[in-house]
Amino acid sequence: MQKMIIEARVNEYAMRDENPHVPWSPSEIADAAARCRDAGASILHYHSRAADGSPLQTFELNAEIIRRVRAKCDILILPTLGFFSNDEDPASRIDCMLQLAKDPQTKPDLAPIDTGSVNLETFDAATGAFAHADRVYENRTDSLVHYAKSLRQAGVKPKLVCWSIGFVRRAAAMMEAGLIDEPGYFLLNMTDGPYITGHPGTPKGLQALVDFLPAGRDCVWTANIVGGSLVDLAPYVAGNGGNIAPGIGDYAYGEIGAPPNHEVVRRIADIARAHGRDIATPDDVRRRLKLTPPA
């Protein structure tokens, strides 16, 4: 089987109430990136954050983070487009990435495209109450086409983020339309705990997504769970040829002591090796995903 790609998702929009190790500042993100690289991660996914942990999606802050990370290690860099914190105009959500891509020192290696729109409420099963019941993460198809064309022109590889089978089918249609170059890099984004919008983070939930990847196309798939443990799912992912995207930004891992990101990465890398999978380096990933060579 191919070497396993580990993408460290170090902070997302997580606060520090459940895990105090969530990195917010550029220096904290860079330190986490270097430790995750040493533990086996080949890709860094991060969200830029203000000093108080709130979302802050600016060119200047992203550029500082990327420069600091690259000064410490060779991990591949995958920022966010801003998620629901950057929703004034969905079509313009790509603008920060395109500005970063103009300078080889700050150009991302990859950038995410969520291939559909979702409700982003949470549900408390104990009380039967919904929170954020009005929150919708909008990704119109015309915006997705704009993202794909813009990223191709900028030389940045899209990651196709899929929350359900409809997202997978839309991503496949984008490949069929010639908007996404092979190999397609799919993040199969499951949800657990209070998050109910995606497939459950179980072997059945994951396999349902894998089953609808486009036949006859070169696809690389990576498993993620928002609100659930990837340590538990890692044996299934490893044994079925997939890749994996853990991080304390998506789940605090309180049951194993709320560790820092690199400890979660190391634990999952050990599971992968125990199931016969070597761990991919950044150079391995560049070759597998046919990424633009660094300047």
C-alpha distance (Angstrom), angle and dihedral (degrees) to the residues before:
residue distance angle dihedral
M1 . . .
Q2 3.79 . .
K3 3.79 118.6 .
M4 3.79 112.6 -89.2
I5 3.81 117.0 -105.1
I6 3.80 112.9 -143.7
E7 3.80 116.2 -160.8
A8 3.81 112.8 -166.6
R9 3.81 111.0 -144.8
V10 3.76 96.2 -165.4
N11 3.79 107.6 178.1
E12 3.82 120.2 -9.4
Y13 3.83 103.6 171.6
A14 3.80 95.7 -45.3
M15 3.78 118.6 142.4
R16 3.82 123.0 -149.5
D17 3.79 101.8 -106.9
E18 3.82 93.0 98.8
N19 3.79 99.5 28.4
P20 3.82 120.9 19.5
H21 3.81 92.8 -161.5
V22 3.83 97.6 73.4
P23 3.84 105.9 127.1
W24 3.78 117.7 -131.1
S25 3.81 110.2 160.7
P26 3.81 124.0 68.4
S27 3.81 91.3 -109.9
E28 3.82 92.0 49.2
I29 3.81 91.7 48.9
A30 3.81 91.2 48.4
D31 3.81 91.8 49.2
A32 3.81 90.7 48.9
A33 3.81 90.3 48.5
A34 3.81 93.1 53.0
R35 3.81 92.6 47.7
C36 3.81 91.5 47.3
R37 3.80 90.0 49.6
D38 3.81 89.9 53.4
A39 3.82 89.4 48.8
G40 3.81 93.4 53.3
A41 3.80 109.0 -83.1
S42 3.79 117.4 136.0
I43 3.84 98.5 -178.8
L44 3.81 129.9 48.5
H45 3.80 119.1 -153.2
Y46 3.79 114.4 -173.2
H47 3.81 142.8 162.0
S48 3.79 118.4 -139.3
R49 3.80 111.1 -120.2
A50 3.79 138.4 -168.5
A51 3.81 121.8 -120.6
D52 3.82 90.8 -90.7
G53 3.83 92.6 49.2
S54 3.79 96.3 -103.1
P55 3.84 118.1 135.8
L56 3.80 114.4 -86.4
Q57 3.79 112.4 175.5
T58 3.82 106.1 -176.3
F59 3.77 133.0 141.2
E60 3.80 92.1 -125.5
L61 3.80 95.4 53.3
N62 3.81 93.7 44.7
A63 3.79 91.0 48.7
E64 3.80 90.8 52.2
I65 3.80 92.0 49.3
I66 3.81 93.5 49.2
R67 3.80 93.3 48.0
R68 3.79 91.4 49.4
V69 3.80 92.8 48.2
R70 3.80 93.3 48.8
A71 3.78 91.0 49.2
K72 3.82 88.5 59.4
C73 3.82 105.8 38.7
D74 3.80 148.1 -11.2
I75 3.82 97.6 -107.9
L76 3.82 114.3 141.1
I77 3.78 114.3 -108.3
L78 3.81 126.0 -129.1
P79 3.82 113.7 170.8
T80 3.79 124.6 -174.0
L81 3.80 124.5 -103.8
G82 3.79 87.7 -133.6
F83 3.81 102.3 -89.2
F84 3.83 112.5 -144.2
S85 3.83 91.2 -23.6
N86 3.82 90.3 73.5
D87 3.78 101.7 47.1
E88 3.80 105.0 123.0
D89 3.80 87.5 108.5
P90 3.81 117.1 2.2
A91 3.81 92.0 -156.0
S92 3.81 91.2 58.5
R93 3.81 93.3 50.2
I94 3.82 87.8 96.4
D95 3.82 95.2 56.1
C96 3.82 97.2 92.3
M97 3.83 91.7 53.0
L98 3.80 91.5 49.5
Q99 3.79 91.3 50.9
L100 3.81 91.0 49.2
A101 3.81 90.1 49.7
K102 3.81 92.5 61.0
D103 3.82 91.0 74.1
P104 3.84 118.4 57.2
Q105 3.81 88.7 -145.9
T106 3.82 92.7 60.6
K107 3.80 102.6 26.2
P108 3.81 110.9 127.4
D109 3.79 117.8 -128.8
L110 3.80 92.2 -142.8
A111 3.80 138.6 6.0
P112 3.83 129.9 -162.0
I113 3.78 127.7 -114.6
D114 3.82 114.7 -170.0
T115 3.80 101.3 -150.0
G116 3.79 99.2 -146.2
S117 3.79 146.2 9.3
V118 3.82 126.0 -86.2
N119 3.78 142.9 -178.4
L120 3.79 108.1 -111.6
E121 3.79 101.5 -161.6
T122 3.79 123.5 132.9
F123 3.80 125.9 -135.3
D124 3.80 127.5 -147.4
A125 3.80 105.6 -152.2
A126 3.81 91.9 -167.5
T127 3.81 94.3 59.3
G128 3.80 100.9 22.3
A129 3.80 89.6 -126.6
F130 3.79 129.0 140.3
A131 3.80 122.1 -145.3
H132 3.82 126.4 -162.3
A133 3.80 86.2 17.4
D134 3.82 91.9 164.6
R135 3.82 96.3 50.0
V136 3.80 117.0 115.6
Y137 3.80 126.1 173.6
E138 3.79 102.7 -146.1
N139 3.80 122.3 -154.5
R140 3.80 108.6 163.3
T141 3.79 117.1 -163.5
D142 3.80 92.3 -118.9
S143 3.82 88.0 56.4
L144 3.82 90.9 48.8
V145 3.81 90.6 53.2
H146 3.80 89.1 49.8
Y147 3.82 91.5 49.7
A148 3.80 93.1 49.2
K149 3.79 94.6 48.6
S150 3.80 92.8 44.5
L151 3.81 94.6 48.7
R152 3.80 92.1 48.3
Q153 3.80 90.2 52.3
A154 3.81 89.9 48.7
G155 3.83 92.8 48.9
V156 3.82 94.3 -118.5
K157 3.82 119.7 136.3
P158 3.83 114.9 -126.0
K159 3.78 120.4 -131.4
L160 3.81 109.5 -148.9
V161 3.82 107.5 -138.0
C162 3.81 111.3 -157.6
W163 3.81 123.1 -171.0
S164 3.82 96.1 174.8
I165 3.80 142.5 2.5
G166 3.81 91.1 -85.0
F167 3.79 88.9 59.8
V168 3.81 90.7 50.7
R169 3.80 90.6 50.7
R170 3.80 91.8 49.4
A171 3.80 91.2 49.0
A172 3.81 88.7 50.1
A173 3.81 89.5 50.5
M174 3.80 89.6 52.4
M175 3.79 89.0 53.9
E176 3.82 89.9 47.9
A177 3.82 89.2 50.8
G178 3.80 90.0 54.9
L179 3.81 94.2 -113.4
I180 3.82 96.1 117.7
D181 3.80 123.2 48.7
E182 3.78 121.6 -137.7
P183 2.87 133.2 -71.1
G184 3.78 93.5 55.5
Y185 3.81 109.5 -149.2
F186 3.82 107.2 -147.5
L187 3.80 125.5 -169.6
L188 3.80 105.9 -159.9
N189 3.79 98.6 -152.3
M190 3.81 112.1 -159.9
T191 3.82 126.6 178.6
D192 3.80 136.5 -145.4
G193 3.78 140.0 166.0
P194 3.82 111.1 31.1
Y195 3.82 92.9 -9.7
I196 3.80 111.2 91.9
T197 3.79 105.2 165.2
G198 3.82 98.8 91.0
H199 3.77 138.4 50.9
P200 3.82 112.7 -71.5
G201 3.80 114.7 -95.7
T202 3.79 94.9 -108.9
P203 3.79 133.9 110.6
K204 3.82 89.5 -99.9
G205 3.81 92.5 48.0
L206 3.78 91.4 49.5
Q207 3.79 96.4 42.6
A208 3.81 91.3 53.3
L209 3.82 88.1 61.0
V210 3.80 94.3 43.3
D211 3.81 90.5 51.2
F212 3.80 91.0 62.2
L213 3.80 98.1 50.2
P214 3.81 107.4 124.2
A215 3.79 112.0 -83.6
G216 3.76 115.6 -129.6
R217 3.80 93.2 23.0
D218 3.78 128.4 107.2
C219 3.81 103.3 -112.4
V220 3.80 132.7 171.8
W221 3.79 114.5 -162.3
T222 3.78 130.4 -160.8
A223 3.81 126.6 -169.8
N224 3.79 124.2 -135.5
I225 3.82 134.3 170.4
V226 3.80 123.3 -159.0
G227 3.79 106.0 -153.6
G228 3.80 97.8 7.2
S229 3.79 143.8 80.0
L230 3.78 120.1 -89.6
V231 3.80 89.5 -173.0
D232 3.79 87.7 73.6
L233 3.82 93.4 48.0
A234 3.81 96.5 41.1
P235 3.84 96.1 91.6
Y236 3.82 90.7 55.5
V237 3.81 92.5 46.4
A238 3.79 92.5 47.5
G239 3.78 93.6 47.1
N240 3.80 92.9 49.8
G241 3.79 98.2 50.6
G242 3.79 97.3 -104.8
N243 3.77 133.8 133.6
I244 3.79 128.7 -127.9
A245 3.80 141.2 -136.3
P246 3.82 112.8 -161.4
G247 3.77 128.6 168.0
I248 3.78 144.1 141.5
G249 3.79 89.5 -113.1
D250 3.81 88.3 75.5
Y251 3.81 100.2 34.0
A252 3.81 132.8 10.0
Y253 3.85 96.5 -140.4
G254 3.81 90.0 -142.5
E255 3.79 91.7 163.0
I256 3.82 89.1 67.7
G257 3.79 95.7 42.5
A258 3.83 102.9 -81.7
P259 3.83 92.7 -84.9
P260 3.80 128.5 -169.6
N261 3.79 118.5 -93.2
H262 3.78 97.2 -97.3
E263 3.79 92.8 57.3
V264 3.81 90.6 55.5
V265 3.81 90.3 47.5
R266 3.81 91.7 49.6
R267 3.79 92.6 49.2
I268 3.80 91.7 51.4
A269 3.82 92.2 45.3
D270 3.80 88.4 54.2
I271 3.81 90.6 51.4
A272 3.80 90.7 50.1
R273 3.80 92.7 50.9
A274 3.80 90.6 48.2
H275 3.82 87.0 57.2
G276 3.79 93.1 51.4
R277 3.81 99.3 -96.2
D278 3.78 122.4 131.7
I279 3.81 116.1 -148.1
A280 3.81 120.0 -109.0
T281 3.80 120.8 -123.4
P282 3.81 122.1 -145.7
D283 3.82 89.1 -99.3
D284 3.82 89.8 52.5
V285 3.80 89.4 52.6
R286 3.80 92.8 47.7
R287 3.79 89.1 56.3
R288 3.82 95.4 42.6
L289 3.81 95.4 48.2
K290 3.83 94.3 35.7
L291 3.79 91.6 -126.0
T292 3.76 122.6 -175.3
P293 3.82 107.6 -92.7
P294 3.82 114.7 -108.6
A295 3.78 116.6 -98.5
